[in-house]
Structure formats: C-alpha cells, structure tokens
C-alpha cells in the first residue's frame, strides 16, 4: 500500500486498539464476502431457521472484541451506543412479546444486537483514525478480490441469465458478492472513504483507486448506489464549507422540511401509493410497498413484532394481503416501511430519531468535529438513509448497509464528543478568591500519569 502518512505515534503502541482494528477488518470481510451466500435474498419458503455457523461466528467475534477492548476491566465501554439507539433496541426487544414468531424473531434480534454492540465497542476502542484506515484498506482488498473474480471467473462475478429471477440483471457485475446491489453499496463506501479520508495515500495512487472503484460501481448497474454516491459526494463537499454558526438556519429549515413532508403525507399519500402500485413502477417496488401499506393501515400501532413479517413461513402476513409475486420475495425493499410493519409507528418513530435525527443533530451542532470528518460522515449517513428508501437493511442483522450504518453512527459519536476539560481553579470560600490548582511535578511520570 502506498502511504503518505503513518498513524499518530501514540496510536502505534496500543495493543488493544490494534486488536480491535484487526477485529473490524475480520468483521467486514465476513459480512461482505465470507457470509455472502447467506445474505442472498430468500423466498418466502424460508422459515428463518438461521445458520448455526453464522451465529456462532459473530458470537466469537463479539467475545474477542469484549476481551480486546478491555470490556471486563472497563465495563463502561458496553455503553458505547448512544441512548437513542438503546431506546430503539429496547423497543424491538419489547415487541417480541407480541411477535407472530417469537422464536425466529429472538434469534434475529439477538444477532442484530450483538453486531451493533460489537461495532460500537470496536470504534470506541480503536478510535476514529484507525477505524477509518482499517475500513478503507479492507474495502480496497475487497475491490481487488472483486476484479479478480470478474476477470478469472466471469460466470461467478457477473450475473448470468440463468441465475437471476430478473433478466435485467444479466451482465451486471457483482464480483465476489451474491448480488450487484450489495456490490454497488460497497463500491460507494469505498469511493466516499477515498474522497474524504484518503489523504494518507499517495495522490496518484488514490486517483487510480477511485477510478477503479467508480468503474466497478458503473458496471454493477446499481442505479440507486450511483445516484446516492453522486448526491452524497456533493453533500459532503457542501459540509466542507459548513460552520456551526449556521445552526440558527439549519433548525428552521429542518422544521419547514418536516412540515412539508407531513403535509404531503396528509394530502397525497394515498394517491402516491396508488400510482406506485401500478405495474412495474420502480421495478415493481410499488406493488411491494402497496402490500406493506395495506398491512400498516390495519396494524399501525404495534406491527407484527420485530423480524416477524418476512421469511417466517406460511404464517407471514404477506400471504393474507396479496396473491401476487410479492409472496415470493423476502424483503419490502424499503427499510422504513419494513420497520413500520414490524414494530409499528412507535418503532418507526424511534428509528427515525436514533438513525436520522440524532446523528444529523450531532453533525450540525458539534463545535469540535473537523470539516473533513464531518464531510465523510454526513456523506456516508446520507447514503445509508437514502439506500433504505429502495432497499431494506435497517436493524437487519449483518446486512452490509446496516453494518456500515452502525459504523457511521459510532464514528459520529466519537468524532462529535467534547474533549475532556482541563481541571478548573479551586475556589476557597473562606478567602473569596480563586487559586490555581497546584500539581507537584515530582508526582508525575514521563508519560503524564500520576504515581502513587
């Protein structure tokens, strides 16, 4: 790898951080490539029995991270996820009490919780720069693997007419991943990291890598990922010129935007869903969304319970709301509608709060985050938010975009955290004066730690 700058010197001697960085690389490789065949969409014949190897693997990674991050010595690291995310997770667990298939939902939610916990603990211990560099290096390795697969085994790396239900996918590149939309998302994250966090690479090498990732993204034919990459890149560039002084404008604009969305929902929601439900609108997604909206209208408050709408066998509500081909798929192709039918309007509200409102507020209100960091994180956050309007990954175990969503949230938390304040002066009430805190130099070791 052609580097332009090393990690900070004080980070190179932290064994715990190194181990967590290695765990992150292993986790990403397992999620993106190692378990690729298990992430492929299933039909409704699936009953969600799960895969013992998959579950055991993530439990082992979680255990390794707990030890590497010194969780047993410093249990506070278990609280790394922010309170808003804990509220969402808690509601999902509560929803198991009315789940249509609690045994299936329990396994799914346990895996989701373990992965979220693992990602946040890794980022908390590894730190921002190590996490970013490890993620980028891993994604570049995956990009190289994808090119090798396409060149040496095109029958595997390129969708063939005989292995897809949709003939329009034939000829699209997928590399070592099971589906071209997954590959498109991975290429997008690679490009965003190269664009906003690749300054430690030699400039020419960085440009070549960006061209390679862009070409592969184009060959995947993933229109959603390509459009979101362009929009996210533009949004990131705009953030480079953002200042916290503009916060007074951001709040009223956000309120106005939210009000317009609510008004649209009140007056045009039915017409919009009706038009989308016709024929092949948005490559058939409109018909899927129509089924989800129909179910949500009847069960808007609580839903089916977490993980209990798709892939639970013959008891799935989809069988009672349509007789079309929608029965054959295993996803609503809209993460927000899938959350609505699963955990109701309360769960959806907590989802929006934890995954959209809270992280955006941190990015726009922070006075400590650098513009370079903010540009990358808002671009990645925008991609994850936008991707779930046409695909489903919210709170969905080890789906690729879900893992990167949690990775982005964890990075936002540590990047916007206020630095520890230096001790202030001691106040002596009997004198009415301030007196500076005195520290005996003789009690300090060379690294700044106090000696007993």
C-alpha positions as CSV (number, residue, x, y, z in Angstrom):
1,X,0.0,0.0,0.0
2,X,1.4,3.4,-1.0
3,X,1.1,5.6,2.1
4,X,1.6,9.3,2.5
5,X,1.4,9.5,6.3
6,X,1.5,7.0,9.2
7,X,-0.9,6.7,12.1
8,X,-0.3,9.1,15.0
9,X,2.7,7.9,17.1
10,X,0.7,7.4,20.3
11,X,-1.7,5.0,18.4
12,X,1.0,2.6,17.2
13,X,1.8,1.2,20.7
14,X,-1.8,0.5,21.8
15,X,-2.2,-3.3,21.6
16,X,-5.9,-3.1,22.5
17,X,-6.6,-0.6,19.7
18,X,-4.7,-2.8,17.2
19,X,-6.6,-5.9,18.2
20,X,-9.9,-4.0,17.7
21,X,-8.8,-2.8,14.3
22,X,-8.0,-6.4,13.3
23,X,-11.4,-7.4,14.6
24,X,-13.0,-4.7,12.5
25,X,-11.2,-5.9,9.3
26,X,-12.3,-9.5,10.0
27,X,-15.9,-8.5,10.7
28,X,-16.1,-6.6,7.4
29,X,-14.6,-9.4,5.4
30,X,-17.0,-11.9,7.0
31,X,-20.1,-9.6,6.5
32,X,-19.2,-8.6,2.9
33,X,-17.7,-11.8,1.4
34,X,-17.5,-14.6,4.0
35,X,-21.2,-14.9,4.5
36,X,-22.2,-13.6,1.1
37,X,-24.3,-16.7,0.1
38,X,-26.2,-16.4,3.4
39,X,-27.2,-12.8,2.7
40,X,-28.8,-13.6,-0.7
41,X,-32.5,-12.9,-0.7
42,X,-34.6,-15.8,0.3
43,X,-38.1,-16.7,-0.9
44,X,-41.0,-17.0,1.5
45,X,-40.4,-20.7,1.7
46,X,-37.7,-19.8,4.2
47,X,-38.8,-20.2,7.8
48,X,-35.9,-18.2,9.3
49,X,-34.2,-21.2,10.9
50,X,-30.9,-19.3,10.6
51,X,-27.4,-20.7,10.3
52,X,-25.5,-22.0,13.3
53,X,-22.1,-21.3,11.9
54,X,-23.1,-17.7,11.1
55,X,-24.5,-17.1,14.6
56,X,-21.5,-18.8,16.3
57,X,-19.0,-16.8,14.3
58,X,-20.5,-13.4,15.3
59,X,-20.7,-14.5,18.9
60,X,-17.0,-15.4,18.8
61,X,-16.1,-12.1,17.2
62,X,-18.2,-10.3,20.0
63,X,-16.3,-12.3,22.7
64,X,-13.0,-11.4,21.1
65,X,-13.9,-7.7,21.0
66,X,-15.0,-7.7,24.6
67,X,-11.6,-9.0,25.7
68,X,-9.6,-6.9,23.2
69,X,-11.4,-3.7,24.2
70,X,-10.8,-4.5,27.9
71,X,-14.6,-4.6,28.5
72,X,-14.1,-6.8,31.6
73,X,-11.7,-4.2,33.2
74,X,-13.7,-1.2,32.0
75,X,-17.4,-2.2,31.6
76,X,-18.3,1.4,30.7
77,X,-17.4,0.5,27.1
78,X,-20.6,-1.6,26.9
79,X,-22.5,1.7,27.0
80,X,-20.8,2.9,23.8
81,X,-24.1,3.1,21.7
82,X,-26.0,6.4,22.3
83,X,-29.2,6.5,24.4
84,X,-31.4,7.0,21.3
85,X,-30.1,3.8,19.8
86,X,-30.6,1.9,23.1
87,X,-34.3,3.1,23.1
88,X,-34.8,1.6,19.6
89,X,-33.1,-1.7,20.5
90,X,-35.2,-1.8,23.7
91,X,-38.5,-1.3,21.8
92,X,-37.5,-4.1,19.4
93,X,-37.0,-6.4,22.3
94,X,-40.3,-5.4,23.8
95,X,-42.0,-6.1,20.5
96,X,-41.1,-9.8,20.9
97,X,-43.9,-10.0,23.4
98,X,-46.5,-9.7,20.6
99,X,-44.3,-11.2,17.8
100,X,-46.0,-13.6,15.4
101,X,-42.9,-15.9,15.5
102,X,-41.1,-15.0,18.7
103,X,-38.5,-17.9,18.4
104,X,-37.4,-16.7,15.0
105,X,-37.5,-13.0,15.9
106,X,-35.5,-13.7,19.1
107,X,-32.6,-15.2,17.1
108,X,-32.7,-12.3,14.6
109,X,-32.8,-9.6,17.2
110,X,-30.0,-11.2,19.3
111,X,-27.8,-11.3,16.2
112,X,-28.6,-7.7,15.4
113,X,-27.9,-6.5,19.0
114,X,-24.6,-8.4,19.1
115,X,-23.4,-6.9,15.9
116,X,-24.4,-3.3,16.9
117,X,-22.6,-3.8,20.2
118,X,-19.5,-5.2,18.5
119,X,-19.2,-2.3,16.0
120,X,-19.6,0.4,18.7
121,X,-17.1,-1.2,21.0
122,X,-14.6,-1.6,18.2
123,X,-14.9,2.0,17.2
124,X,-14.8,3.3,20.8
125,X,-11.6,1.4,21.5
126,X,-9.8,1.7,18.1
127,X,-10.5,5.4,17.7
128,X,-11.5,7.4,14.6
129,X,-8.4,7.3,12.5
130,X,-7.6,3.7,13.0
131,X,-11.2,2.7,12.3
132,X,-11.3,4.8,9.1
133,X,-8.0,3.4,7.8
134,X,-8.8,-0.2,8.6
135,X,-12.2,0.1,6.9
136,X,-10.7,1.7,3.8
137,X,-7.8,-0.9,3.5
138,X,-10.4,-3.7,3.9
139,X,-12.6,-2.3,1.2
140,X,-9.7,-1.9,-1.2
141,X,-8.8,-5.5,-0.6
142,X,-12.4,-6.5,-1.4
143,X,-12.3,-4.3,-4.5
144,X,-9.2,-6.2,-5.7
145,X,-10.9,-9.5,-5.0
146,X,-14.0,-8.4,-7.0
147,X,-11.8,-7.6,-10.0
148,X,-10.0,-10.9,-9.7
149,X,-13.3,-12.8,-9.6
150,X,-14.8,-10.9,-12.6
151,X,-11.6,-11.5,-14.7
152,X,-10.8,-15.1,-13.8
153,X,-14.3,-16.4,-13.2
154,X,-16.8,-14.2,-15.1
155,X,-19.5,-16.8,-14.7
156,X,-19.3,-16.2,-10.9
157,X,-18.5,-12.5,-10.8
158,X,-21.1,-11.4,-13.4
159,X,-24.8,-12.1,-13.2
160,X,-25.9,-14.7,-15.7
161,X,-29.4,-15.0,-17.2
162,X,-29.7,-18.5,-15.7
163,X,-29.0,-17.5,-12.0
164,X,-31.4,-14.5,-11.6
165,X,-35.1,-14.1,-11.5
166,X,-34.9,-10.6,-13.1
167,X,-33.5,-10.9,-16.6
168,X,-32.5,-7.2,-16.4
169,X,-29.7,-8.2,-14.0
170,X,-27.9,-10.3,-16.6
171,X,-24.5,-8.8,-17.4
172,X,-24.2,-6.7,-14.2
173,X,-21.0,-7.2,-12.2
174,X,-21.2,-8.5,-8.7
175,X,-17.7,-9.7,-8.0
176,X,-17.4,-12.0,-5.0
177,X,-20.7,-10.8,-3.5
178,X,-24.0,-12.5,-4.1
179,X,-25.9,-9.6,-5.7
180,X,-25.0,-6.5,-7.6
181,X,-26.8,-4.1,-5.3
182,X,-24.6,-5.3,-2.4
183,X,-21.5,-4.7,-4.6
184,X,-22.8,-1.2,-5.6
185,X,-23.1,-0.2,-2.0
186,X,-19.6,-1.5,-1.1
187,X,-18.1,0.4,-4.0
188,X,-19.9,3.6,-2.9
189,X,-18.5,3.3,0.6
190,X,-15.0,2.7,-0.9
191,X,-15.3,5.9,-3.0
192,X,-16.6,8.1,-0.2
193,X,-13.7,7.0,2.0
194,X,-11.2,7.6,-0.7
195,X,-12.7,11.0,-1.5
196,X,-12.9,12.4,2.1
197,X,-10.5,10.2,4.1
198,X,-7.9,9.0,1.7
199,X,-5.4,11.8,2.1
200,X,-2.9,9.5,3.8
201,X,-2.5,7.7,0.4
202,X,-0.2,8.9,-2.4
203,X,-2.2,11.3,-4.6
204,X,-1.7,9.4,-7.9
205,X,-2.4,6.0,-6.3
206,X,-5.5,7.5,-4.7
207,X,-6.8,8.7,-8.1
208,X,-6.2,5.3,-9.7
209,X,-8.1,3.6,-6.9
210,X,-11.0,6.0,-7.2
211,X,-11.2,5.3,-11.0
212,X,-11.2,1.6,-10.4
213,X,-13.9,1.8,-7.8
214,X,-16.0,4.1,-10.0
215,X,-15.7,1.8,-13.0
216,X,-16.8,-1.2,-10.9
217,X,-19.7,0.7,-9.5
218,X,-20.8,1.7,-13.0
219,X,-20.6,-2.0,-14.2
220,X,-22.8,-3.2,-11.3
221,X,-25.7,-1.3,-12.9
222,X,-26.8,-0.3,-9.4
223,X,-28.6,3.0,-10.2
224,X,-29.5,3.6,-6.5
225,X,-25.9,3.4,-5.3
226,X,-24.6,5.5,-8.2
227,X,-27.2,8.3,-7.7
228,X,-26.6,8.3,-3.9
229,X,-22.9,8.4,-4.3
230,X,-23.1,11.5,-6.5
231,X,-25.5,13.2,-4.1
232,X,-23.5,12.1,-1.0
233,X,-20.3,13.4,-2.6
234,X,-22.0,16.7,-3.3
235,X,-23.4,16.9,0.2
236,X,-20.0,16.1,1.7
237,X,-18.4,18.9,-0.3
238,X,-21.0,21.3,0.9
239,X,-20.3,20.3,4.5
240,X,-16.6,21.3,4.0
241,X,-17.9,24.9,3.9
242,X,-20.3,24.5,6.8
243,X,-19.8,26.3,10.1
244,X,-21.6,25.7,13.4
245,X,-22.5,29.4,13.1
246,X,-25.1,28.3,10.6
247,X,-27.0,26.3,13.1
248,X,-29.6,29.0,13.5
249,X,-30.6,28.5,9.9
250,X,-30.4,24.7,9.9
251,X,-33.1,24.3,12.7
252,X,-35.9,26.3,11.0
253,X,-35.1,24.7,7.6
254,X,-35.4,21.3,9.2
255,X,-38.7,22.2,10.8
256,X,-40.0,23.5,7.5
257,X,-38.9,20.4,5.6
258,X,-40.5,18.2,8.2
259,X,-43.8,20.1,8.0
260,X,-43.8,19.8,4.2
261,X,-43.3,16.0,4.5
262,X,-46.2,15.8,6.9
263,X,-48.5,17.9,4.6
264,X,-47.5,15.7,1.7
265,X,-48.4,12.6,3.7
266,X,-51.8,14.1,4.6
267,X,-52.9,15.2,1.2
268,X,-51.1,13.0,-1.3
269,X,-50.1,9.8,0.4
270,X,-53.0,7.7,-0.9
271,X,-52.5,8.9,-4.5
272,X,-48.8,8.4,-4.4
273,X,-49.1,4.8,-3.2
274,X,-51.8,4.1,-5.7
275,X,-49.7,5.3,-8.6
276,X,-46.6,3.4,-7.4
277,X,-48.7,0.2,-7.0
278,X,-49.5,0.2,-10.7
279,X,-47.5,-2.3,-12.8
280,X,-43.7,-2.0,-12.8
281,X,-43.2,1.3,-11.1
282,X,-39.7,1.5,-9.6
283,X,-39.0,-2.0,-10.9
284,X,-42.0,-3.4,-9.1
285,X,-41.3,-1.9,-5.7
286,X,-44.6,0.0,-5.8
287,X,-46.5,-3.3,-5.6
288,X,-44.5,-4.4,-2.7
289,X,-45.0,-1.1,-0.9
290,X,-48.7,-1.3,-1.5
291,X,-48.9,-4.6,0.4
292,X,-46.8,-3.1,3.3
293,X,-49.0,0.0,3.5
294,X,-52.2,-2.1,3.5
295,X,-50.9,-4.1,6.4
296,X,-49.7,-1.0,8.2
297,X,-53.1,0.6,7.9
298,X,-54.6,-2.3,9.8
299,X,-51.8,-2.7,12.4
300,X,-50.2,0.8,12.5
301,X,-49.5,0.9,16.3
302,X,-47.5,-2.2,17.1
303,X,-47.0,-4.2,13.8
304,X,-46.1,-7.9,13.7
305,X,-43.2,-7.6,16.2
306,X,-39.6,-7.4,15.3
307,X,-38.5,-9.7,12.4
308,X,-41.9,-11.3,12.0
309,X,-43.2,-10.1,8.7
310,X,-40.9,-11.7,6.1
311,X,-39.4,-15.1,6.0
312,X,-41.3,-16.8,8.8
313,X,-43.0,-19.4,6.7
314,X,-46.7,-19.8,6.0
315,X,-47.8,-17.6,8.9
316,X,-46.3,-14.5,7.2
317,X,-48.9,-11.7,6.8
318,X,-47.9,-11.3,3.2
319,X,-50.0,-14.4,2.3
320,X,-53.1,-12.7,3.6
321,X,-52.6,-9.4,1.8
322,X,-51.7,-10.4,-1.7
323,X,-51.7,-13.3,-4.1
324,X,-49.2,-11.8,-6.4
325,X,-45.4,-12.5,-6.9
326,X,-44.8,-10.3,-3.9
327,X,-45.2,-13.5,-1.8
328,X,-42.0,-14.9,-3.3
329,X,-39.7,-12.2,-2.1
330,X,-38.2,-11.8,1.4
331,X,-37.9,-8.0,1.8
332,X,-40.0,-4.9,1.4
333,X,-37.3,-3.0,-0.5
334,X,-37.9,-0.1,1.8
335,X,-36.3,-0.2,5.3
336,X,-38.7,2.4,6.8
337,X,-41.9,0.5,5.6
338,X,-40.4,-2.8,6.8
339,X,-39.8,-1.2,10.3
340,X,-43.3,0.2,10.3
341,X,-44.9,-3.2,9.7
342,X,-42.6,-4.9,12.1
343,X,-42.5,-2.5,15.1
344,X,-45.3,-0.1,14.4
345,X,-45.4,3.6,14.3
346,X,-43.7,3.9,17.7
347,X,-40.8,1.8,16.5
348,X,-40.6,3.7,13.2
349,X,-40.5,7.0,15.2
350,X,-37.7,5.7,17.4
351,X,-35.9,4.5,14.2
352,X,-36.0,8.0,12.7
353,X,-34.9,9.5,16.0
354,X,-32.0,7.2,16.5
355,X,-30.7,6.8,13.0
356,X,-31.5,10.1,11.3
357,X,-32.4,13.0,13.7
358,X,-29.9,12.3,16.5
359,X,-26.8,11.8,14.3
360,X,-27.6,14.7,12.0
361,X,-28.1,16.9,15.1
362,X,-24.7,15.8,16.3
363,X,-23.1,16.7,13.0
364,X,-24.7,20.1,12.6
365,X,-24.4,21.2,16.2
366,X,-20.9,20.0,17.0
367,X,-18.2,22.6,17.5
368,X,-15.4,20.0,17.8
369,X,-15.7,17.8,14.7
370,X,-13.4,18.7,11.9
371,X,-14.9,19.6,8.5
372,X,-13.0,16.7,6.9
373,X,-14.5,14.2,9.3
374,X,-18.0,15.8,9.1
375,X,-17.9,15.7,5.3
376,X,-17.2,12.0,5.2
377,X,-19.7,11.1,7.9
378,X,-22.6,13.1,6.5
379,X,-22.0,11.6,3.1
380,X,-22.0,8.0,4.5
381,X,-25.0,8.8,6.7
382,X,-26.9,10.2,3.7
383,X,-26.1,7.1,1.7
384,X,-27.4,4.7,4.4
385,X,-30.5,6.8,4.9
386,X,-31.3,7.1,1.2
387,X,-30.4,3.4,0.4
388,X,-33.2,2.3,2.7
389,X,-35.8,4.0,0.6
390,X,-35.4,1.4,-2.1
391,X,-33.7,-1.5,-0.2
392,X,-34.2,-2.9,3.3
393,X,-31.3,-3.1,5.8
394,X,-32.5,-1.1,8.9
395,X,-31.9,-3.1,12.0
396,X,-31.4,-6.2,9.9
397,X,-28.7,-8.3,11.5
398,X,-25.5,-8.4,9.3
399,X,-26.8,-6.9,6.1
400,X,-24.0,-4.8,4.6
401,X,-25.6,-1.4,4.7
402,X,-26.8,-2.0,8.3
403,X,-23.3,-2.7,9.5
404,X,-22.0,0.4,7.7
405,X,-24.9,2.4,9.2
406,X,-23.8,1.4,12.7
407,X,-20.2,2.0,11.8
408,X,-21.1,5.5,10.7
409,X,-23.2,6.2,13.8
410,X,-20.3,5.0,16.0
411,X,-17.9,7.3,14.2
412,X,-20.2,10.2,14.6
413,X,-20.5,9.6,18.3
414,X,-16.7,9.7,18.9
415,X,-16.0,12.5,16.4
416,X,-18.5,14.9,17.9
417,X,-17.7,14.1,21.5
418,X,-16.5,17.1,23.5
419,X,-12.8,16.8,24.6
420,X,-12.2,16.4,28.3
421,X,-11.9,19.7,30.0
422,X,-8.8,20.6,32.0
423,X,-9.4,21.0,35.7
424,X,-10.6,24.4,36.6
425,X,-9.4,26.6,39.5
426,X,-10.2,25.7,43.1
427,X,-12.5,28.1,44.9
428,X,-11.6,28.9,48.6
429,X,-14.8,30.1,50.2
430,X,-13.1,31.5,53.2
431,X,-10.9,33.8,51.2
432,X,-13.4,34.7,48.4
433,X,-10.7,34.2,45.8
434,X,-9.7,31.8,43.1
435,X,-6.5,29.9,43.5
436,X,-4.9,27.9,40.6
437,X,-4.7,24.1,41.1
438,X,-1.2,23.1,42.0
439,X,0.3,19.9,40.7
440,X,3.6,18.6,42.0
441,X,5.8,17.8,39.1
442,X,7.5,15.2,41.2
443,X,4.4,13.1,41.3
444,X,4.1,12.7,37.6
445,X,5.7,10.1,35.4
446,X,7.2,11.0,32.0
447,X,4.0,9.9,30.2
448,X,1.9,12.2,32.3
449,X,0.4,9.6,34.6
450,X,0.3,10.1,38.3
451,X,2.5,8.0,40.6
452,X,1.2,6.6,43.8
